Amino acid sequence: MLVMKFGGSSVADRTQIDKVRAIVKGRAARRPVVVSSAHKGVTNALIAAGKAAAAGKDDAGADVIAKQSGIARDLGCSDALLAPLFAELRDLLRGVRLVKELSPRSLDYITSFGERMAVRVIADYFTRTGLPARAYDVWDLGFVTDSNFGQARPLEGYETRMNDAFARLVPADVVPIVTGFVGQNAAGEITTVGRNGSDLTATLVAAAINAAEAEIWSDTDGVMSADPHLVAGARNIPTMSFAEAAELAYFGSRVLHPETLLPAMAKDIPVRVLNTNRPEHPGTVILREPAARDLVVTSIAYKENQSILTVRSPRMFAQSGFLSELFAITTRHNLVIDMVTTSEISVSLSCADVETLARVHVEAQKLGECRLDHGRTILAVVGQNLPTRSGLGALILQALALVDVNVELVSFSAGSINFSMVIADADVDRAVPALHAALFEQAQA
């Protein structure tokens, strides 16, 4: 079997859905399982509707229902197809308006409608145009999660449940169209795995059913050497390792959800990243051990809107236990740290969670002088061969210095495939093109 995930831009309207249909039909012999996101813009519209309802607005869901109705109408779907979901959404938003509270549980419930509506209209359209398909909410196929609303993960044993459910509930002669992004806990409450989480759903499903491959379809030609919005000459990367792709996803590559590769790595399932608008392009295939490459650098990624907490104290000098005290504080506050650098008398932590970092800042003041800096970006140069290239650090820092970009922090451990730096958000537009020119264009000229 083959799992194919299509993002919001891929199912944005009838024109895009026709492209998806042709791609899926061309892989019919491989028994494709389609994991779909909501139509482009619908999830944001649902979030806005939830906030508007909590603020007391009547009929807060009118805009999103009109948008979804328009897409369904363009696909020739019956009004009756989505009527129950529209009624359910209106009731939910009315309840939020009455209590004037939008809890994480309620927000997950509201945002789930995007995928639930999308799979129904897509399956209906496919079937009426000659490609038999059936819509499934992923929880009906055994995808039961914990209750961590907004960041839910499947419970232990989900793979067995899903494998059994697919065998019982999915006929061999239909294409299952499955909701990405969403789940359901043991109590039957709807959860989500996080924004842009349909990628993760796809690889979790692939792992559960032992798929031969997982395909992630978006609007780019696979994984690129840099953000093509910043670098016109960004190049496709034909193959890369799970480790490289995981680093790039975590440090800001816009192509994959950061946790997408974990289920695939566990089952050694290749992940292929492809372009819905150019299905003939080979894209990027991500493997455990791809063929050796001469390139030192694979790609440049960046993660904006970071804040940096710096703790400075002479207590650190030649003393044990200081870092354990600091990390005990971050652990108590459940702070996820993206980057750490240390000297003899200071340590700096980066994180995008400003509110939690502010609470850590208050408590960390008992350890020494503390400072918070906002508006920072982690800039990461990733490559399997980084540890073997002498002078690479100098080349990177010189390229940034030539365009007047100040590097505030650097992290590169022994054997690392990731050279990370912290710069100001305002410098990203200069930094990324300069690095790409130095590492991909001038270095290979």
Stockholm file with secondary structure:
# STOCKHOLM 1.0

chainA/1-445         MLVMKFGGSSVADRTQIDKVRAIVKGRAARRPVVVSSAHKGVTNALIAAGKAAAAGKDDAGADVIAKQSGIARDLGCSDALLAPLFAELRDLLRGVRLVKELSPRSLDYITSFGERMAVRVIADYFTRTGLPARAYDVWDLGFVTDSNFGQARPLEGYETRMNDAFARLVPADVVPIVTGFVGQNAAGEITTVGRNGSDLTATLVAAAINAAEAEIWSDTDGVMSADPHLVAGARNIPTMSFAEAAELAYFGSRVLHPETLLPAMAKDIPVRVLNTNRPEHPGTVILREPAARDLVVTSIAYKENQSILTVRSPRMFAQSGFLSELFAITTRHNLVIDMVTTSEISVSLSCADVETLARVHVEAQKLGECRLDHGRTILAVVGQNLPTRSGLGALILQALALVDVNVELVSFSAGSINFSMVIADADVDRAVPALHAALFEQAQA
#=GR chainA/1-445 SS CEEEEECTTTTSSHHHHHHHHHHHHHTGGGCEEEEECCCTTHHHHHHHHHHHHHTTCTTTTHHHHHHHHHHHHHTTCCHHHHHHHHHHHHHHHHHHHHHTCCCHHHHHHHHHHHHHHHHHHHHHHHHHTTCCEEEECGGGGTCEECSCTTSCCBCTTHHHHHHHHHHHHSCTTSEEEEECSEEEETTSCEEECCTTTHHHHHHHHHHHTTCSEEEEEESSSSSBSSCTTTCTTCCBCSEEEHHHHHHHHHTTCSSSCTTTHHHHHHHTCCEEEEETTCTTSCCEEEESSCCCCSCSCCEEEEEEEEEEEEEECGGGTTCSSHHHHHHHHHHHTTCCCSEEEECSSEEEEEESCHHHHHHHHHHHTTTSEEEEEEEEEEEEEECTTGGGCTTHHHHHHHHHHHTTCCCCEEECCTTCSEEEEEEEGGGHHHHHHHHHIIIIIITTC
#=GC SS_cons         CEEEEECTTTTSSHHHHHHHHHHHHHTGGGCEEEEECCCTTHHHHHHHHHHHHHTTCTTTTHHHHHHHHHHHHHTTCCHHHHHHHHHHHHHHHHHHHHHTCCCHHHHHHHHHHHHHHHHHHHHHHHHHTTCCEEEECGGGGTCEECSCTTSCCBCTTHHHHHHHHHHHHSCTTSEEEEECSEEEETTSCEEECCTTTHHHHHHHHHHHTTCSEEEEEESSSSSBSSCTTTCTTCCBCSEEEHHHHHHHHHTTCSSSCTTTHHHHHHHTCCEEEEETTCTTSCCEEEESSCCCCSCSCCEEEEEEEEEEEEEECGGGTTCSSHHHHHHHHHHHTTCCCSEEEECSSEEEEEESCHHHHHHHHHHHTTTSEEEEEEEEEEEEEECTTGGGCTTHHHHHHHHHHHTTCCCCEEECCTTCSEEEEEEEGGGHHHHHHHHHIIIIIITTC
//
